[in-house]
Amino acid sequence: MAVSSLREGGLRAERSQRDLTNAASFIQYTVSKGYEIHGWELGNELGGKAVGTLIAADQYAKDATFLKWVVEDTYEDSPLKPPLLAPGSFFDKDWFGEFITKTSPDIVSVVSHHIYNLGAGVETGLVKRILNQSYLDGVARQFSDLQQLLKTSGTSAVAWVGEAGGAYNSGHHLVTDAFVFSFWYLDQLGMSAKYNTKTYCRQSFIGGNYGLLNTTTFQPNPDYYSALLWHRLMGTKVLDAKFSGTTNLIRAYAHCAKNSTGITLLLMNLHGNARNDVSLTSEELLVVEASGVTREEYHLLPEGGDIHSQVMLLNGRALTTDADGNIPRMEPIILDAAQPIAIEPLSIVFAHMPNYYAPVCS
């Protein structure tokens, strides 16, 4: 396709070397049918650390600019224009840096990247990686580098994890669809929020061995309930949480509580044998200490103590749907707020602490 320049509403786009006429026709079709589209994403794992074919960042930026023109032109008379997402690829700092620079300030609304940092689903060492602090910390650099690139480029785009299933090639049965995977999944949600990621898309809702639903029974796998508790308890404002103690096997995250006063902690004990009692200390939080002050705790453990179980226990009760398919009530236990939080080995705890007030939560 010949290169030509197009102008629409001040946007200059060089026509892509890739033939995007089919994509443009498809976009126009959805508009003609009145379909509500939440976003258009360009490409899948073709940039950064590409799988198979690699498209240069400069060309990818030109393609994104042209597609932006298509979207702007197609939705010219629409009050709502879906955002443009790209590149939907595995992160590479240099490639993403060039792409972000050449699409700044407002060609793409979302810079999306994929995460499968545990390796292939057929590998035998997945559980060891999931329960390894250093391995979990390894992806922090990716989140941090992407945020730095966005911050220094002047772009208006935000970061999304556009696809993440932990272990590629459909995951591993009784690992990525079992209790143990919630350590990885909740850690990912906590870490991505810490680095200002606006959306985290799990691979998948149903399908493969990393789906949130069982592909045969359609019963929720443990990660479904982990995601539900995260959604209900963790607000959008992130606090800085650090754990210090005799073990380095506690993962800790803290947010302003969602639709409630105080804060919510997410604590995960990766130790296979030792219980840990955690007390919260802070010089910045206002603590209301009074007789009768309580907190709410949600303790997650695997059925039978087997981390490969596909049944999660909440405060000792199995989380399973009823005969009509209804999600069970997820109720906390109420404890004295002055007591430490007891975290059993290989368990996860959400603790809503209404008597702790952070200025940012106001």
Helices and strands as residue ranges (DSSP letters): E 5-8, E 11-14, H 21-32, E 40-41, H 57-74, E 84-90, H 93-103, E 110-115, E 119-120, H 126-130, H 133-137, H 140-153, E 158-164, E 167-168, H 181-194, E 199-202, G 208-210, H 222-233, E 234-239, E 250-257, E 263-269, E 276-278, E 286-287, E 294-302, G 303-305, E 312-314, E 317-318, E 333-336, E 341-343, E 347-353, E 356-357, G 359-361
